Amino acid sequence: MPNENSASYPVDQVNRVKRRHDRGFYDVATVHALLDSGTLCHVAYVIDGQPYCTPTLYWREQSRLYWHGSSASRMLRNLGTGEPACLTVTHLDSLVLARCGFNHSADYRSVMAFGHARLVSDPAEKERALVMMVDRFFPGRTAQLRQSTQQEIKATAVLVMDIERASAKIRAKGVADDDEDYELPIYAERIPVNMVLGAPEPCAHLLPGVERPGNLTFYRAGGRLEDAVSEAYKAAYEGGNGADDDGGGRCASMTT
């Protein structure tokens, strides 16, 4: 885990990008920006020799990652005591069609974060985490909702993991054939990929006069999901609620 003055995560045999070193990045700004523009992660762990990988929503605060789930879930029951875990996030930017099968590829931005997960057991920390579970994506929304019941809070568990090591891997090369293959009469292209928001679909059971609140304006029809999520993250944490202000990094320049 980097200290307050560190610009990069420590690199060792665990997080070092083994192949294509030029695509590996360890600086805090790039790693955090990729995390903050994502919504869904995959958490990998081992239970009694059996590997598992669970998809879930997550959020970051400084060099800590949080995610939640059912208190009865296998992942949360087994990771809550400080077990090693790996959390990954991937942004797919394009599909790449080359002139040979070997050079077919994809442009992407990804992060692997390593650490030891523990269950959030302190009531105050858990209460705050459950607020940010919502407000990280929809700033200020918790204050607009009915209060969660004790049963709902009990049924929800939260895990936290200090990022001990992390690496980002980015491909933004498009078509990259062997030089001699450019002379072949074979079609090649790059297909950009974006996750774009559709028009909101209000619940059919809304009471008369209930309008869409202004704090959802980040989520605009036609906008990119990762842009909305990044904007929401900055708005949720502005004012010093625990997140740093290192967003941007290389992820902004790698979008399609």
Backbone torsions as a table, in degrees:
resi	resn	phi	psi	omega
1	MET	NA	130.0	-178.4
2	PRO	-70.5	149.5	174.7
3	ASN	-82.1	-179.3	-173.0
4	GLU	-61.2	-28.5	-176.0
5	ASN	-100.3	3.2	-176.4
6	SER	-82.5	138.1	178.3
7	ALA	-97.0	-9.6	-176.6
8	SER	-141.6	158.3	172.5
9	TYR	-81.0	147.7	177.6
10	PRO	-62.0	147.3	-177.5
11	VAL	-117.0	129.0	174.2
12	ASP	-147.4	-164.2	-175.4
13	GLN	-66.2	-17.6	-178.6
14	VAL	-75.9	-48.1	-173.0
15	ASN	-108.9	-2.2	-179.9
16	ARG	-66.3	131.3	176.6
17	VAL	-69.2	116.6	-171.9
18	LYS	-78.4	-38.2	-177.2
19	ARG	-116.7	140.6	-177.8
20	ARG	58.6	66.6	-178.3
21	HIS	-57.4	-26.8	-178.5
22	ASP	-67.8	-15.6	179.5
23	ARG	-94.6	-2.3	-177.7
24	GLY	-94.0	137.2	178.3
25	PHE	-135.4	139.1	-177.3
26	TYR	-124.4	0.1	-178.0
27	ASP	-70.3	145.3	-175.9
28	VAL	-59.7	-40.7	-175.7
29	ALA	-61.1	-45.9	-179.0
30	THR	-68.0	-46.0	-178.8
31	VAL	-60.4	-47.8	-176.6
32	HIS	-68.6	-37.8	179.7
33	ALA	-63.4	-40.0	177.9
34	LEU	-66.9	-39.2	177.6
35	LEU	-65.0	-42.7	-173.6
36	ASP	-73.5	-16.6	178.0
37	SER	-98.1	6.8	178.8
38	GLY	-105.0	165.3	178.6
39	THR	-122.5	-42.5	-174.3
40	LEU	-112.9	131.2	176.1
41	CYS	-118.2	171.8	170.6
42	HIS	-125.0	127.7	-178.9
43	VAL	-107.6	120.4	-179.7
44	ALA	-104.6	141.4	-177.8
45	TYR	-161.8	169.0	-178.0
46	VAL	-124.8	132.6	176.1
47	ILE	-124.5	116.3	179.0
48	ASP	52.4	42.2	177.7
49	GLY	82.4	-5.9	-179.7
50	GLN	-100.7	120.8	178.6
51	PRO	-77.8	143.4	175.8
52	TYR	-133.0	156.6	175.2
53	CYS	-143.8	116.3	-171.5
54	THR	-114.3	127.4	174.2
55	PRO	-81.2	141.1	179.4
56	THR	-163.5	161.8	171.8
57	LEU	-76.1	153.7	-176.2
58	TYR	-149.4	170.7	170.7
59	TRP	-156.6	161.5	-175.3
60	ARG	-117.3	142.5	169.1
61	GLU	-135.2	113.1	-173.2
62	GLN	52.4	-123.2	-179.8
63	SER	-102.3	33.2	177.1
64	ARG	-121.7	142.2	174.9
65	LEU	-114.5	137.5	177.8
66	TYR	-119.1	146.5	167.7
67	TRP	-150.5	163.6	-173.2
68	HIS	-132.7	170.6	177.2
69	GLY	-178.6	-175.7	178.1
70	SER	-68.6	139.5	178.0
71	SER	-60.9	-20.2	-178.7
72	ALA	-92.0	-1.2	-174.6
73	SER	-71.8	149.6	179.8
74	ARG	-61.9	-42.0	-178.5
75	MET	-59.9	-49.2	-175.2
76	LEU	-71.5	-32.0	177.7
77	ARG	-66.6	-33.7	-172.5
78	ASN	-98.2	-18.6	-179.6
79	LEU	-95.6	-5.2	-170.2
80	GLY	-73.9	-5.7	-174.9
81	THR	-112.1	21.5	177.0
82	GLY	93.6	29.6	178.9
83	GLU	-78.0	149.6	177.8
84	PRO	-67.2	143.9	-179.7
85	ALA	-147.3	159.4	175.4
86	CYS	-130.1	123.3	179.6
87	LEU	-109.8	129.4	-178.3
88	THR	-123.6	147.7	176.4
89	VAL	-136.7	137.6	-179.0
90	THR	-134.5	135.0	171.1
91	HIS	-111.1	119.4	177.7
92	LEU	-90.4	121.5	-175.3
93	ASP	-104.5	-27.1	177.8
94	SER	-168.4	160.8	168.3
95	LEU	-105.0	136.9	-173.7
96	VAL	-118.3	119.9	177.2
97	LEU	-104.1	116.9	-177.3
98	ALA	-106.3	-168.8	-177.3
99	ARG	-95.5	1.6	171.8
100	CYS	-147.8	156.3	-177.4
101	GLY	-60.6	-35.6	-176.9
102	PHE	-62.4	-33.8	-176.3
103	ASN	-93.7	1.2	169.9
104	HIS	-64.0	141.8	-173.4
105	SER	-159.7	-161.9	175.8
106	ALA	-149.6	146.1	169.1
107	ASP	-90.1	137.0	-173.5
108	TYR	-157.5	164.6	171.1
109	ARG	-133.2	126.8	-175.2
110	SER	-139.8	159.9	177.1
111	VAL	-135.0	138.2	167.2
112	MET	-118.7	123.7	179.5
113	ALA	-118.8	132.9	-176.6
114	PHE	-116.8	145.3	177.5
115	GLY	179.1	-165.0	178.1
116	HIS	-121.0	119.8	-175.9
117	ALA	-84.5	145.6	174.8
118	ARG	-139.3	153.7	178.4
119	LEU	-75.8	135.4	175.1
120	VAL	-79.2	107.2	-174.7
121	SER	-105.9	-22.9	178.7
122	ASP	-66.7	124.4	-175.7
123	PRO	-56.9	-40.5	-178.5
124	ALA	-68.3	-42.1	179.3
125	GLU	-65.9	-40.0	179.2
126	LYS	-65.7	-41.5	179.5
127	GLU	-60.6	-44.8	179.2
128	ARG	-65.4	-39.9	180.0
129	ALA	-63.5	-39.3	180.0
130	LEU	-68.6	-29.9	173.9
131	VAL	-66.7	-48.2	-177.0
132	MET	-71.2	-21.4	174.6
133	MET	-57.0	-34.2	177.9
134	VAL	-93.4	-49.6	-171.9
135	ASP	-71.4	-20.5	176.5
136	ARG	-62.2	-34.5	178.3
137	PHE	-94.2	-32.7	-176.6
138	PHE	-131.4	82.8	-173.4
139	PRO	-54.1	129.7	177.3
140	GLY	80.8	1.9	-174.2
141	ARG	-72.2	-34.9	-177.3
142	THR	-56.2	-38.1	-179.6
143	ALA	-66.5	-16.3	-179.1
144	GLN	-94.2	-3.8	-172.0
145	LEU	-102.8	163.9	169.5
146	ARG	-68.2	152.0	-177.8
147	GLN	-70.3	138.7	177.2
148	SER	-65.1	144.2	177.7
149	THR	-79.9	161.4	177.0
150	GLN	-60.8	-34.7	178.8
151	GLN	-66.6	-39.3	178.0
152	GLU	-66.3	-40.6	178.9
153	ILE	-66.1	-40.4	179.5
154	LYS	-65.0	-35.6	-177.0
155	ALA	-76.8	-11.1	-177.9
156	THR	-109.4	128.0	176.3
157	ALA	-111.5	151.8	179.8
158	VAL	-126.9	134.3	174.9
159	LEU	-111.1	148.2	176.9
160	VAL	-131.1	144.2	179.4
161	MET	-139.3	121.1	170.2
162	ASP	-69.6	131.1	178.2
163	ILE	-75.8	105.5	-179.8
164	GLU	-84.2	-37.2	176.6
165	ARG	-143.6	152.6	177.6
166	ALA	-158.6	153.8	173.8
167	SER	-147.5	144.3	172.1
168	ALA	-107.6	146.5	175.2
169	LYS	-131.3	127.7	-172.5
170	ILE	-131.0	127.4	169.0
171	ARG	-116.5	124.6	179.3
172	ALA	-141.0	48.0	-168.8
173	LYS	-103.9	-20.2	-174.9
174	GLY	66.2	-148.7	-179.5
175	VAL	-70.5	127.8	-179.7
176	ALA	-138.9	82.0	180.0
177	ASP	-88.3	165.6	169.8
178	ASP	-65.5	145.1	-174.5
179	ASP	-52.8	-42.6	-177.1
180	GLU	-69.6	-22.5	-178.7
181	ASP	-75.1	-18.3	177.9
182	TYR	-65.6	-16.2	178.7
183	GLU	-86.2	-4.7	-178.0
184	LEU	-84.2	144.1	179.2
185	PRO	-81.8	59.8	-177.1
186	ILE	-123.3	132.6	-178.1
187	TYR	-72.7	140.6	177.1
188	ALA	-142.1	150.6	179.0
189	GLU	-163.9	166.5	171.9
190	ARG	-113.6	129.6	179.7
191	ILE	-107.7	104.2	178.9
192	PRO	-61.4	144.1	179.2
193	VAL	-124.8	128.2	175.7
194	ASN	-135.6	141.6	171.7
195	MET	-95.1	108.5	-171.7
196	VAL	-109.7	139.9	-179.0
197	LEU	-76.4	138.9	174.1
198	GLY	-89.3	179.1	178.1
199	ALA	-70.0	135.3	178.7
200	PRO	-57.0	145.1	179.0
201	GLU	-118.1	93.4	-177.4
202	PRO	-57.0	145.0	178.1
203	CYS	-59.1	139.1	-178.6
204	ALA	-69.3	-13.8	-176.5
205	HIS	-103.3	15.4	177.7
206	LEU	-62.1	139.5	176.0
207	LEU	-72.7	153.3	178.9
208	PRO	-56.9	137.4	177.1
209	GLY	87.9	-7.1	179.0
210	VAL	-81.7	115.8	-176.9
211	GLU	-107.2	160.7	176.7
212	ARG	-65.9	124.6	-176.7
213	PRO	-70.1	154.0	-177.2
214	GLY	-66.1	-22.5	-178.0
215	ASN	-78.2	7.1	174.1
216	LEU	-102.7	10.4	-175.7
217	THR	-66.8	-16.1	175.3
218	PHE	-61.3	-30.0	-174.4
219	TYR	-98.2	88.0	-176.1
220	ARG	-108.4	138.1	177.6
221	ALA	-56.1	130.8	-179.2
222	GLY	91.9	-14.0	178.3
223	GLY	-80.4	160.9	178.8
224	ARG	-83.3	138.8	-178.9
225	LEU	-58.4	-45.1	-174.8
226	GLU	-67.1	-30.6	175.6
227	ASP	-67.7	-43.5	179.3
228	ALA	-62.5	-42.7	-178.5
229	VAL	-66.6	-40.3	178.6
230	SER	-64.3	-44.0	178.8
231	GLU	-63.4	-42.0	-180.0
232	ALA	-64.5	-39.4	179.3
233	TYR	-60.5	-47.8	-178.9
234	LYS	-63.3	-39.9	179.9
235	ALA	-68.0	-37.5	-177.9
236	ALA	-66.5	-32.3	-173.7
237	TYR	-107.7	-0.2	178.7
238	GLU	-67.1	140.9	-176.1
239	GLY	102.9	5.2	172.3
240	GLY	80.8	48.1	177.0
241	ASN	-93.7	17.2	172.3
242	GLY	119.1	-14.3	178.3
243	ALA	-93.5	153.1	177.9
244	ASP	-85.4	-179.9	-177.0
245	ASP	-121.1	52.9	-177.6
246	ASP	-110.5	17.8	-177.4
247	GLY	-61.2	159.4	-179.5
248	GLY	114.9	-88.1	177.2
249	GLY	50.8	-148.9	-176.4
250	ARG	-86.5	-13.9	-174.3
251	CYS	-66.5	-32.2	-176.9
252	ALA	-66.3	-31.1	-177.5
253	SER	-87.6	-3.3	-176.8
254	MET	-104.4	5.7	-177.7
255	THR	-75.3	157.5	-175.2
256	THR	-89.6	NA	NA
